[in-house]
Amino acid sequence: MYLYFHFTVTKSEVECLIILFHGLMERADVRFGNVGLDRNTFRTALHSLFGMTDEKLMNRVFFAFDKDNDNCVNVNEWVEGLSVFLRGTFEEKLKFCFEVYYLNGDDGYISREGIFDLLRNSLHQLSSEEEADEGIKELVDITLKKMDYDNDGKISFADFEKAVKEERLLLEVFGQCLPEAKVQCQQPKLVERTLLKDLKITLARHFTFSSL
């Protein structure tokens, strides 16, 4: 299958991902003719397989996976995206995170407004909304001062790349869009009983996450 030659995962790992994909399609009771995972099914997979819970960021991850913008993730997009999740190099993950953060409407930049929305989404508001927004605006200014190297009021990929290479903790500065470093599968009895428990165990048996 041609997928083997396009991604960093091995032949057996690709086969595992394809099995997971079709398992998700079956569990979601996808109607005949639909060739991909819709957004809700995809988000369920991210939550169940990787423990991701932020709905807004999961939506952004969905759009980053959905390369042809047809509002579903087909098997090729599934394998390509999870190849980055599971076997991606630091550079691949850097590009992926930037793509999740900027979205198509920002013309290839993370705008000041985009930074505000991302930070507002990822921070718990412990005070009033007005006070929280003022605090977030200060964080936006700090972020731009830290990452906007050309001082144009927005973060380009070159800005993001330079900042993250200087401080790798900034890779997911605007919220989690990658899974944890490892799938915890040493004690299957402790794995939560979710809809996709068996798929999670299958995934864990085939992959060890690469470290950054």
N, C-alpha and C positions, 0 to 999 in steps of 0.2 A: 504493500500500500504506500502511496507517495508521501503520506504524512510522515513516515519514518525519516525522510531525508530533509524535512523542513525545520524540525525542532530539536531541542537539546535532550529530549527524553529518549529512552531506548525503545526498541520495538515492543518488548513486553510491556513497558510502561504505557506506550501509546495504546496498546490493546486494552490495558486496564482502564484507561481514561475513556475509551470508546464504550466499554461495558458500562462504566458509571453513567455516561451520557444517556445511553439507551435505557438504563435502569431508571434514571430520573424522568425520562420521557414517559415510560410506562407508569410510574407511580403518580405522575401528574395527570394521567388519563388524557394525554394529548390527543386531540382529534386527528384522524387520518388526513394527511396532506400537510400538516404542520411539520416543518423540517428542523425546528429548533426549540430551545427552551425560552419560554416567555419570561418577563421580568420577575414575576412572583416566584416561579419555580427556580429560577436562577438564584434569587435572594435566599430562598429556603436552603439551597445547596451550600451557599457561602456560610450561612449560619450553622448548618448541621455539620459540615465537613471541617470548617475552619474557625468556628466560634465567632464569626463577625456579626455584629449586632446593630451597627449604625446604618439605618435605612437609607439615609441620604447618600452616604458614601457607597453603600452597596449599589444604589442606582447608578452612581458615577462609574463604578467598576463594571456594571452591566454594559453601559454605553462604550466603555473602553474595549470590552470584549467584542462588542457588536460592530465589527469593522465595516460591514456593508450597510449599516443603518437601516435594517429591515425590521427592527424591534423584536428580534429573537436571536439567540446564540446558536448557530449551527455546530455540527460536530467538529469542523475544521477550526472554527473560532474557539470552541471549548478546549481543544487540544493545544492550540497556540497559546491561549491565555494561561492555562494551567501549566504549560511548559515554563512560562516565566515565573509563575507562583512557586513551582516545585524545583526547578532546575536552573532558573534564570541567573545570569551573571549579575554582578552589581550594576553594571552599565544598563542591562536590560530592565532591571527593576527600577533604576533611576528614571529611565524614559517612561516606563509604565506609570509610575507615581505621578510624574509631571502631567501625563496625558489625563489621568483621573482628575487632577486638581484644576486644570485649566478649562476643560470642556471645549466644545467646538465654538461656542458663542464668543469666546474671548480671543479669537484670532491668534492662537498660539502663545498667548501670554496669560499669566495669572494676574488679573487686574486688582487694584485696590479694593474694589467692591467684591471681587471673588474671594480675596483673602478674608475680608470681613465676614462674609457668609460662611466660609469654611471654619473660621475660628469660632464664630457664634454657634455653629452647629456642634462643634466638638467640645466646647466648654460648658460645664454645668453652671447655670445661673443661680447663684446663691443670694443675690440681692434683687432689687427691683429691675425691671427690664431697661429702664432709662439709665440707671447706674451701671448695669452690666454692659450696655452698648457703649457707654463712655469708656469703660475699661477696655473693651475690645478694640475701640478706635486707637487707644494708646498702644495696644499690642500690635495692631496693624502698622503703626508708625515704627515701632521697634523692629518688626519683621522686615519692613522695607529697608530700614537702615542697615540691617544685617545682611540682606540677600539681594538688594537691588544695586548691583555694582555699577551700572551705567547711569543711575539716578534719573530714570525716565518715568518713575512712578508706578512701575509694574515689573513683574518678574518674568524674564524670558527663560528659555531652556538653558541658555548659556549661564545666566545668573544662578539658576537653580542647581545646575551641575557643579558650578564652582563652589557654591555654598555647601552643598552636600559632601563634596569631596574633601572640603576642609573640616567639616563636622558631620559625620555620618548619621548622627542622631536626628539631623534635620530631614532625613529621607521621608519620614512620615509626619512632618511637622504640622500638617493641616488635618491629620486624622488617619486612622488605620485603613489602608487599602491593600495590604498584603497580609497573608496569614502569619501565625506565630512561627517561630523558628523550627518547631518540631510538632508533629502530631503525637499526642500522648496516647500510646497504644500498648504500653507495657502491662497494664492491668485491665484487660477487657471488661471484667466484671464491674469496674468503676465507671465505664463509659456510659453516659446518660442514654436512656432509652428514647431515642428520637426516631422520627420516621425513617431517617437515612442511616441508622446505626450500622447496618451491615455494609453499606457502601463506604462509610468512614473507615471501618476496619479493613476492608479490601484496599482502600487507598493507602492506609498506613503501612500495610504489608509490602507495598511495592515502592514506596518512596521514603527517602530521608531528605529533609529540607536542607538546602544549601545555606551556609551562613554567609552573612555579608562581610 
